[in-house]
Amino acid sequence: MKNSYAQTALSCALGSILLGMTSTTAWAQSSDADSAAATAQPPTAAAASGDAVTQLDTVTVSGYRRSIQFSTDAKRDSVGFADTVFAEDIGKFPDMNIAESLNRIPGVQLSRDVNGEGLNIAIRGLGTSFTKTTLNGASIATASIGLNAQNQNREVDLNLFPTEFFTQLTVSKTPTASMLEGGVSGVVDMRSARPFDRPGVHFTYQAQADWNSTSEKTTPRGAFMGSWTNEQGTFGALLGVASVRDKLGVRGFESVGWTNPGLTYTQCGLTPPAGTPATNQPAACNVNGGGNWRIPDRVPATAGSGLTTGETIDAAWLLARNPGLSIDQISDALIPRLGRSVYMNGDRDRDASVMSLEWRPSDSMHFYLDTLYSEAKRTTERISMNLIGRNGNMIPLGMQLDQNNVVTSATFANAQYFLEARPYREEVKFWSVNPGAELLFGKNQDIKLNVQANATRSWLERESPSILVTSPFTTVDYRNEGGDRPSISSPLDLNDPNLAGAGTAAGSISRTKNA
């Protein structure tokens, strides 16, 4: 009897699964009343007859159909090209900050900081400064400049904003009349959490720890948010905090752009016009523009590699020592402008809080107050060993190029390194307060009035002294034939402090307020 009943239970279970597979849509559309009715059905015949009932394991199925429906409705209701992702989708991904969540929207590209964390976003291939970023529909700006960034424009560093604080992200790729100007490539709006997003009393929390094998330390992060609305559904409050203690550890290779040689008239094999020095760079030879890699006019005494000191480096000389290449190819040869091995370690801490109040005295009146505060403190030690490409005087020997004129292998005589040691201390603060109201008028409440005010402040204080020490001239073997980084080697022991040549020291302290 026992075996027979086990077979019957298994058959019923399989039958239930098959029935669920054939009627998924019907179950998904069923109401709570249907579910309650199903729960209240009479006991089975087996239970009625007094047979023992075996409790099978419970399988809980949770879906994301509602979130997809919200996104579909938002896209359908939009009068332009827009994509929206809602809180259920945002919370399902292990994103470090809001920039990484936005990267999941089609057409959004992400630029990352040196530790891999998302920093800025771009839309449809244009630069990050062409993207307008708003918070609850209001303009924002951050005083942060990222790590080692230059020429900061209108882009917003989004690593200040934790993902947990936001319930809706919208990327609009076409303008509308109600949209703020400034987004050439598109506008990104970040909608922070409000109490009536989920009426009632709710508490949510998140705890996470990441292990960094480079720093050999653990990065803890966590968030807590609580919301409440009264029984009448007229007033609500929300408060949330988030914190991260990032233990930074980076070992890698990077290049600050690329450069190519700027050949002279002599090195191009051209005769300069009357009165023009032969050491000038002619546009006719440097078709794609001469870079700031300057090959010497004559072989210097520091060249080595068996080269004859004082020998003229002209077109014939370059062609003979780089067989298979033309002068145009030599002129367009691309190498890292500053190819360098980098080591970084330090602490990057962030604390943030959010508060929101909502008042709904009637169906036609909605008042809100949103505030957000974020503070980041970063202390970093950075050391890099740079092969000098920019303003350098390397002499190429045996260069090989790929189809894009990128140097895949070469020997560079008269090469030089410099060591850069740079400690950073940076503190960034951001504060925003955003009161507003939505009012409905008219016989059918078909007239809508949005009233909003906004105040934003951001502060930055940064110290970044720099110490540069150059190496003696040497010969470098360069290989960039695939893989994640070029291979750059020389006979010098770059860890020997006795090799240090000339050095310089510089420092900067920057303070920015009310960005």
C-alpha positions in Angstrom: 0.0 0.0 0.0 2.9 2.3 0.8 4.5 1.9 -2.5 1.2 2.3 -4.4 0.5 5.6 -2.5 4.0 6.9 -3.3 3.4 6.3 -7.0 0.1 8.0 -6.8 1.6 11.1 -5.1 4.3 11.3 -7.7 1.8 10.9 -10.5 -0.3 13.7 -9.0 2.8 15.9 -8.6 3.8 15.4 -12.2 0.2 16.0 -13.4 0.1 19.2 -11.4 3.3 20.4 -13.0 2.1 19.6 -16.5 -1.2 21.3 -15.8 0.7 24.4 -14.5 2.8 24.4 -17.7 -0.2 24.3 -19.9 -2.1 27.0 -18.1 0.6 29.5 -17.0 -1.3 32.5 -18.4 -4.5 31.6 -16.7 -2.8 31.3 -13.3 -0.8 34.5 -13.8 -4.1 36.4 -14.5 -6.0 34.9 -11.6 -7.1 37.2 -8.8 -6.5 36.9 -5.1 -10.1 35.8 -4.7 -9.5 32.9 -7.1 -6.4 31.9 -5.1 -8.4 32.0 -1.8 -11.2 29.9 -3.4 -8.6 27.4 -4.5 -7.1 27.2 -1.0 -10.6 26.6 0.5 -11.4 23.6 -1.6 -12.7 20.4 0.2 -10.1 17.9 1.4 -9.1 15.2 -1.0 -10.7 11.8 -1.0 -7.5 10.3 0.5 -7.8 12.6 3.5 -11.5 12.0 3.8 -10.9 8.2 3.9 -8.5 8.5 6.8 -5.4 7.6 4.8 -2.1 9.2 5.9 -1.3 12.4 4.0 2.4 13.1 3.1 3.3 16.8 3.1 5.5 17.5 0.1 8.2 20.1 0.0 7.1 23.7 -0.6 8.3 25.3 -3.8 8.0 29.1 -3.8 8.0 30.8 -7.2 8.6 34.5 -7.5 8.4 36.4 -10.8 9.2 39.7 -12.3 6.2 40.1 -14.6 4.9 43.2 -12.8 8.3 45.0 -13.2 8.3 44.1 -16.9 4.7 45.4 -17.2 5.7 48.7 -15.5 8.6 49.1 -18.0 6.4 48.3 -20.9 3.7 50.7 -19.8 6.3 53.5 -19.3 7.7 52.9 -22.8 4.3 52.9 -24.4 3.2 56.1 -22.6 6.3 58.0 -23.5 5.9 60.4 -26.4 9.6 59.9 -27.4 12.3 57.3 -27.3 12.7 56.4 -23.6 13.7 53.3 -21.5 12.8 52.9 -17.9 13.9 50.4 -15.3 12.1 50.0 -12.0 13.2 49.1 -8.5 12.5 45.4 -8.8 15.0 45.2 -11.7 17.5 47.5 -10.0 17.6 45.5 -6.8 18.2 42.2 -8.6 21.7 43.1 -9.7 24.9 43.4 -7.6 25.6 47.0 -8.7 28.1 49.1 -6.8 26.3 52.4 -7.6 23.6 53.9 -9.8 25.9 54.3 -12.8 26.2 50.5 -13.1 22.4 50.1 -12.9 22.0 52.6 -15.7 24.4 50.7 -17.8 21.8 47.9 -18.1 19.6 50.2 -20.2 20.0 49.8 -24.0 22.2 52.6 -25.6 23.9 53.5 -22.3 27.7 53.1 -22.1 29.6 53.2 -18.9 33.1 54.6 -18.1 34.7 53.0 -15.1 37.2 54.2 -12.5 40.5 52.5 -12.2 39.1 50.0 -9.7 36.4 48.9 -12.1 33.6 50.8 -10.4 31.2 52.7 -12.7 31.7 56.4 -12.8 30.1 58.2 -15.7 27.6 57.3 -18.4 27.3 58.1 -22.1 24.4 57.7 -24.4 24.4 56.7 -28.1 28.2 56.9 -28.4 28.7 60.6 -27.5 30.9 61.7 -24.7 29.9 61.7 -21.1 29.6 65.5 -21.0 26.8 65.3 -23.6 24.5 63.5 -21.1 22.2 65.5 -18.9 21.6 63.9 -15.4 18.7 64.9 -13.2 17.6 63.9 -9.8 13.8 63.7 -9.4 13.5 65.9 -12.5 15.9 68.6 -11.2 19.4 69.4 -12.4 22.4 68.3 -10.3 26.1 68.6 -10.4 28.9 67.0 -8.4 32.2 68.6 -7.5 34.0 65.3 -7.8 36.5 64.8 -10.6 37.0 61.1 -10.4 40.5 59.7 -9.9 43.2 61.4 -11.9 40.6 62.9 -14.2 41.2 66.0 -16.3 39.1 68.5 -18.2 35.9 67.7 -16.2 32.9 69.1 -18.0 29.2 68.7 -17.3 29.3 65.0 -16.6 28.2 63.8 -13.2 30.2 61.3 -11.2 27.6 58.8 -10.2 29.7 56.8 -7.7 28.3 59.0 -5.0 24.8 57.6 -5.3 23.9 54.1 -4.0 21.6 52.0 -6.1 19.3 51.2 -3.1 18.0 54.7 -2.9 16.3 54.8 -6.3 13.1 53.2 -7.5 13.0 54.3 -11.1 15.6 55.2 -13.7 14.6 56.7 -17.0 16.8 57.4 -20.1 15.2 59.7 -22.6 16.9 59.8 -26.0 14.7 62.4 -27.6 13.7 65.8 -26.1 10.3 66.8 -24.9 8.9 70.3 -24.1 9.0 69.6 -20.3 12.6 68.4 -20.3 15.5 70.5 -19.1 17.9 71.6 -21.8 21.5 70.4 -22.0 21.2 66.7 -22.9 22.5 66.6 -26.5 22.7 62.8 -26.4 20.0 62.2 -23.9 18.6 62.9 -20.4 18.9 60.5 -17.5 16.5 61.0 -14.6 17.0 59.2 -11.3 13.8 59.0 -9.2 14.5 58.4 -5.5 12.4 56.3 -3.2 9.2 57.7 -1.7 6.9 56.3 1.0 3.8 55.8 -1.2 5.8 53.7 -3.6 4.9 50.9 -1.1 2.0 52.0 1.2 2.1 50.7 4.7 5.1 49.9 7.0 8.1 48.4 5.3 11.8 47.8 6.3 14.4 46.7 3.8 18.1 46.0 4.4 21.0 44.7 2.4 24.4 43.5 3.6 27.3 42.4 1.4 31.0 41.8 1.6 33.5 41.6 -1.2 37.0 40.1 -1.0 39.8 41.9 -3.0 42.6 39.5 -3.8 44.9 42.3 -4.6 44.6 44.3 -1.4 43.8 41.1 0.5 41.1 42.9 2.4 37.3 42.7 2.7 35.0 45.5 1.5 31.8 45.6 3.6 28.7 47.4 2.3 25.2 47.7 3.6 22.0 49.6 3.3 18.8 50.0 5.4 15.5 51.8 4.5 12.3 52.1 6.4 9.0 53.7 5.2 5.6 54.3 6.8 2.2 55.6 5.6 -0.8 56.3 7.8 -4.0 54.3 7.6 -5.9 57.1 5.8 -3.3 57.1 3.0 -2.7 60.8 3.3 0.8 61.1 4.8 4.0 59.1 4.6 7.7 59.2 5.6 10.8 57.4 4.4 14.3 57.3 5.7 17.3 55.3 4.4 21.1 55.0 5.0 23.8 53.3 3.0 27.5 52.8 3.6 30.5 51.2 2.0 34.1 50.8 3.1 36.1 50.0 0.0 39.6 48.6 0.5 41.2 49.5 -2.8 43.9 47.4 -4.4 44.8 47.7 -8.0 47.7 46.2 -10.0 47.5 46.6 -13.7 48.6 48.4 -16.9 47.1 51.6 -18.4 47.9 54.1 -21.1 47.0 57.7 -21.1 46.0 57.8 -24.8 48.2 56.9 -27.8 50.8 58.8 -29.8 52.6 58.5 -33.1 55.9 60.0 -34.4 56.1 63.6 -35.7 58.6 63.2 -38.6 60.7 66.1 -39.9 61.3 67.1 -43.5 64.6 65.2 -43.4 62.9 62.1 -41.9 60.1 62.2 -44.5 62.7 62.6 -47.4 61.2 65.9 -48.4 62.9 69.2 -49.2 61.6 72.1 -47.1 60.5 75.3 -48.7 62.9 78.2 -48.7 63.4 79.6 -45.3 61.8 76.6 -43.5 64.0 74.6 -41.2 64.4 70.9 -42.2 63.6 70.0 -38.6 60.0 71.2 -39.0 57.2 68.7 -39.3 55.5 68.8 -42.8 51.8 68.1 -43.1 52.4 66.3 -46.4 54.2 63.5 -44.6 52.4 63.5 -41.3 49.0 62.9 -43.0 47.1 62.0 -39.9 48.9 64.5 -37.8 52.3 64.3 -36.1 52.1 63.2 -32.5 54.4 64.3 -29.7 56.8 61.4 -30.1 59.9 63.1 -31.5 62.5 61.0 -33.1 66.0 62.7 -32.8 67.6 64.3 -35.9 70.9 62.5 -35.1 71.7 59.4 -33.0 72.5 60.6 -29.5 75.3 59.2 -27.4 72.6 57.7 -25.0 71.0 55.6 -27.8 73.0 52.3 -27.3 71.8 49.3 -29.4 75.0 49.4 -31.4 74.0 52.7 -33.2 76.6 55.1 -34.3 76.6 58.4 -32.4 76.0 61.4 -34.5 74.6 59.6 -37.5 71.8 61.5 -39.3 68.4 59.9 -38.9 66.8 60.6 -42.2 64.2 58.7 -44.3 66.7 56.2 -45.7 68.0 55.5 -42.2 64.5 54.8 -40.8 63.5 52.6 -43.8 66.6 50.6 -43.5 66.1 49.9 -39.8 62.4 49.2 -40.1 62.2 46.9 -43.1 58.8 46.3 -44.7 57.4 49.7 -43.7 56.9 52.9 -45.6 57.5 56.4 -44.3 53.8 57.0 -44.0 53.4 53.8 -41.9 56.3 54.9 -39.7 54.7 58.3 -39.3 51.3 56.7 -38.3 52.8 54.0 -35.9 50.8 54.1 -32.7 52.4 53.4 -29.2 51.0 54.1 -25.7 51.4 57.8 -25.0 52.3 56.9 -21.4 52.2 53.1 -21.1 52.6 52.3 -17.4 52.3 49.6 -14.8 50.3 50.9 -11.9 49.9 49.9 -8.3 47.3 51.5 -6.0 46.0 50.8 -2.5 44.0 52.8 0.0 40.5 53.3 1.4 37.5 54.7 -0.4 34.6 55.2 2.0 31.1 56.4 1.2 28.1 57.3 3.5 24.8 58.4 2.1 21.3 59.0 3.5 17.9 59.8 1.9 14.7 61.2 3.4 11.3 61.7 1.8 8.0 63.1 3.0 4.7 62.8 1.1 1.3 64.4 1.8 -1.8 63.4 -0.2 -4.8 65.4 1.3 -7.0 64.4 -1.7 -6.8 62.5 -5.0 -6.1 65.8 -6.8 -3.3 67.1 -4.5 0.2 65.6 -4.0 3.0 67.3 -2.0 6.5 65.9 -1.5 9.9 66.7 -0.1 12.9 64.7 -1.2 16.4 65.1 0.3 19.6 63.2 -0.4 23.0 63.6 1.2 26.2 61.7 0.2 29.8 62.0 1.5 32.9 60.2 0.2 36.4 60.1 1.7 39.2 58.6 -0.4 42.8 58.1 0.7 44.9 56.5 -2.0 48.6 55.8 -2.6 49.5 55.5 -6.3 52.8 54.4 -7.9 53.3 54.0 -11.6 56.3 53.2 -13.9 55.9 55.1 -17.2 57.6 54.4 -20.5 57.9 57.9 -22.0 56.1 58.2 -25.3 54.9 61.8 -25.1 57.7 64.2 -25.7 60.0 61.3 -25.8 63.0 60.7 -28.1 62.8 56.9 -28.7 64.4 55.6 -31.9 62.3 52.8 -33.5 64.1 49.6 -34.7 62.4 46.7 -36.5 58.9 48.0 -36.0 55.9 45.8 -37.0 52.4 47.1 -37.3 48.9 45.6 -37.5 46.2 46.7 -39.9 45.3 49.7 -37.7 49.0 50.9 -37.5 49.3 49.9 -33.9 52.8 48.8 -33.1 52.8 45.1 -32.3 56.6 44.6 -31.8 59.7 46.9 -31.9 63.0 47.7 -30.2 63.2 51.2 -29.0 66.6 52.7 -28.5 67.2 55.9 -26.5 64.1 55.0 -24.3 63.5 56.3 -20.8 61.2 55.7 -17.9 59.9 57.9 -15.1 58.5 56.8 -11.8 55.6 58.7 -10.5 54.6 58.5 -6.8 51.3 60.3 -6.0 49.3 60.1 -2.8 45.7 61.3 -2.9 43.4 62.7 -0.3 40.0 63.6 -1.4 36.7 64.5 0.3 33.5 65.0 -1.6 30.1 66.0 -0.3 26.8 66.3 -2.0 23.5 67.6 -0.7 20.1 68.1 -2.5 16.7 69.1 -1.3 13.7 69.0 -3.7 10.2 70.1 -2.6 7.4 70.0 -5.1 3.7 69.4 -5.7 1.4 67.8 -8.4 -2.1 69.4 -8.6 -5.0 68.3 -10.8 -7.7 70.8 -12.0 -10.7 70.8 -14.3 -14.0 69.1 -14.4 -12.4 65.8 -15.2 -9.1 66.6 -13.5 -7.5 66.7 -16.9 -5.3 69.7 -16.2 -2.1 68.9 -14.3 0.2 71.5 -12.7 3.7 70.5 -11.5 5.4 72.8 -9.1 9.0 72.1 -8.1 11.9 73.8 -6.4 15.5 72.5 -6.1 18.6 73.4 -4.2 21.9 71.4 -4.7 25.3 71.9 -3.2 28.5 69.9 -3.7 31.9 70.4 -2.1 35.3 68.9 -3.1 38.7 69.1 -1.4 41.6 67.3 -2.9 45.3 67.1 -2.3 47.5 65.3 -4.8 51.3 66.0 -4.5 53.4 64.2 -7.1 57.0 63.1 -7.2 58.6 62.2 -10.6 62.0 60.4 -10.9 63.5 59.6 -14.3 65.6 56.6 -15.2 68.8 56.5 -17.4 68.4 56.0 -21.1 68.1 52.4 -22.1 66.9 50.0 -24.8 63.4 48.7 -24.6 61.9 45.5 -26.1 58.2 46.2 -26.8 55.6 43.5 -27.7 51.9 44.1 -28.1 50.8 40.9 -29.9 47.6 40.2 -28.1 46.6 39.6 -24.5 45.4 42.1 -21.9 48.5 44.3 -21.9 51.8 45.0 -23.8 55.1 43.4 -22.7 57.7 46.1 -22.1 61.1 45.1 -20.8 64.6 46.5 -20.6 68.0 45.5 -19.1 67.6 48.0 -16.3 66.5 46.9 -12.8 63.7 49.4 -12.4 63.4 48.5 -8.7 67.0 49.7 -8.0 66.8 53.1 -6.3 70.4 53.8 -7.3 69.2 54.2 -11.0 67.2 57.3 -10.1 68.2 60.3 -12.3 66.7 63.8 -12.3 63.6 64.3 -10.2 60.9 66.8 -9.8 58.2 67.4 -7.2 54.9 69.0 -7.6 51.7 69.3 -5.7 48.2 70.6 -5.9 45.4 71.4 -3.5 42.0 72.0 -5.1 38.9 73.1 -3.4 35.5 73.4 -5.2 32.3 74.5 -3.6 28.7 75.1 -4.7 29.1 73.2 -7.9 
